[in-house]
Amino acid sequence: MIAEKENEILELIKASQTIEAGYRMLLQEFQEQLYWQIRKLVLDHDDAHDVLQNVFVKVFKGIKNFKGDSKLSSWLYRIAYNESMTFLTKKGKQLQIDDTQLQSHLVNQLEADVYFTGDEIQLTLQKALATLPKRQGEIFKMRYYDEVKFKDIAKLLDLSEGAVKASYHIAAKKIEQYIKRD
Amino acid sequence: MNKENKHNKDLGFQVPQDFFKNFEESMLTQLILDEKLGKETGFQVPDDYFESLEKQLLPVRESKVVSLNDRFDYKNVLYPILAIAAVLAIIMTMNTGNSGSLDFASLETSELEEYLVDEASLYDESTIEILFADNDMLDNMSFSDGIDDDDLYDYLQEEIELNEIITE
C-alpha cells in the first residue's frame, strides 16, 4: 500500500506535465511525518518549520536522481535527520555552546513556548532526554518516538545493530532513573 | 492551535492552526517557482570582466615593485645590510656566550611568579588610574547625554545580528 503510493509519486514527478501533482502528493503524504520527526529533535516550532523547508528543497532537488535502492520514506527520513543535526550544530555554534548546553537551552526555552503544552511529566521527559549524551539521545528519540527499527537506525548512523540496541537500553534506563528521581 | 497526533506520541508539542495546509501551499509555490525560474537572476557582466578587473588592479602593485628594482642596484643595498647583520651576529654570539644558555627549566619559580605578578598588575584598577592620570579623554566624554534608548537598542540589535552573521 505504502510502496504503491511511493511509486505513484515517483512516476508523477518523472513527467514534466504531472510534476506539480507529484510534488503536491509528496508533500501531502510526508510533510506531517517529517515535521514531527524534525520537531522532536529541534523542539522549537519555528526551527522545525525552517528545517522542514530546507528538507523539501533538498528532496525536490534530488528526487529526480532517486534510484529507489531504499524506500522513499527511509530516504526522506535520512535527509530530515541530517538536516536537523546540521541545524542543531549551527545553532550551537551561533550560541557558542556545546551539545549538552544546547540541549538544556532548548528544553529551558520549551517552558516558555506557547506551542508546547506538555504537562509536568512530558516536560520531565524532555529534561531527561537533554541529559543524555548526543548519540544516546538521538537513538532513543528515533526508536521511542519514530519507532525506527534498530537495524535501520544502525544503518543511518553507521553503527552496528548491537551498539544501537545497547545504547537504547542504557538511554531508557537513564531516563527511567531521572523520572523516578525527579 | 492544532494538536497533531497522527505521527506524534502525545508529548505536548503543538503547531499553529492550519500549519500543514499553509506549509503545503507555500512550499509548493516556492518549488514550482524554483523549477520554472531556476536560480538565475538575469544579471550579467561584460565578457572577461573579472579577468580585466584583475588586470586593472594588478599594475598598481607591480609598478611599485618594478620601480624599486630599477632605481636601486641591489648590491648597493644588500652589501651594507649584510655587513651590519654580520656585526650584529658577532655581538649577539659574544653576549649569549657570557650569559649561558637560557631555557624554561632554568627559570626560578620566584622569577616566574614575579613576572606574572608584574603582568597582572598592568590590569588592576590602580595601575590603570596611574597610567591614565593625565589623560583627560575619558573625562571629556559624556555617556549619559545625547543617546536615547531607542538608538542604543537599535545599535545593540544590529551588533547582535552582525555577530550572528559572522559566527554562522
Contacts between the chains, C-beta under 8 A, distances in Angstrom:
chain1	res1	chain2	res2	distance
A	19	B	35	7.2
A	20	B	28	7.4
A	20	B	32	6.1
A	23	B	28	5.9
A	23	B	31	5.7
A	23	B	32	7.4
A	24	B	24	7.2
A	24	B	28	5.9
A	27	B	23	7.8
A	27	B	24	4.8
A	27	B	27	6.0
A	27	B	28	6.4
A	28	B	24	6.5
A	31	B	20	5.9
A	31	B	23	6.1
A	31	B	24	6.2
A	31	B	27	7.6
A	32	B	4	6.3
A	32	B	6	6.1
A	32	B	7	5.5
A	32	B	20	5.7
A	33	B	7	4.7
A	35	B	7	7.9
A	35	B	15	7.4
A	35	B	20	7.3
A	35	B	23	7.7
A	36	B	4	7.1
A	36	B	7	4.4
A	36	B	8	4.8
A	36	B	13	7.7
A	37	B	7	7.7
A	39	B	13	5.7
A	40	B	11	7.3
A	40	B	13	7.5
A	43	B	13	8.0
A	45	B	13	7.8
A	45	B	14	7.6
A	45	B	15	6.2
A	45	B	16	7.3
A	49	B	19	7.9
A	49	B	23	7.3
A	52	B	23	7.1
A	53	B	27	6.6
A	53	B	30	7.9
A	56	B	27	5.4
A	56	B	31	7.1
A	57	B	30	7.7
A	57	B	31	7.5
A	57	B	34	7.6
A	60	B	31	5.2
A	60	B	34	7.7
A	60	B	35	7.9
A	90	B	168	6.9
A	93	B	167	6.3
A	93	B	168	7.6
A	94	B	164	5.9
A	94	B	167	5.7
A	94	B	168	6.3
A	96	B	167	7.1
A	114	B	1	7.8
A	114	B	14	7.9
A	115	B	1	7.0
A	115	B	13	6.8
A	115	B	14	4.4
A	115	B	15	6.5
A	115	B	16	7.1
A	116	B	12	5.5
A	116	B	13	6.0
A	116	B	14	6.8
A	117	B	3	7.9
A	117	B	12	5.2
A	117	B	14	5.8
A	118	B	11	6.0
A	118	B	12	2.2
A	118	B	13	7.3
A	119	B	12	6.7
A	122	B	10	7.8
A	122	B	11	5.5
A	122	B	12	4.2
A	123	B	12	7.3
A	125	B	11	7.3
A	126	B	11	7.8
A	144	B	9	7.9
A	145	B	9	6.1
A	145	B	11	7.8
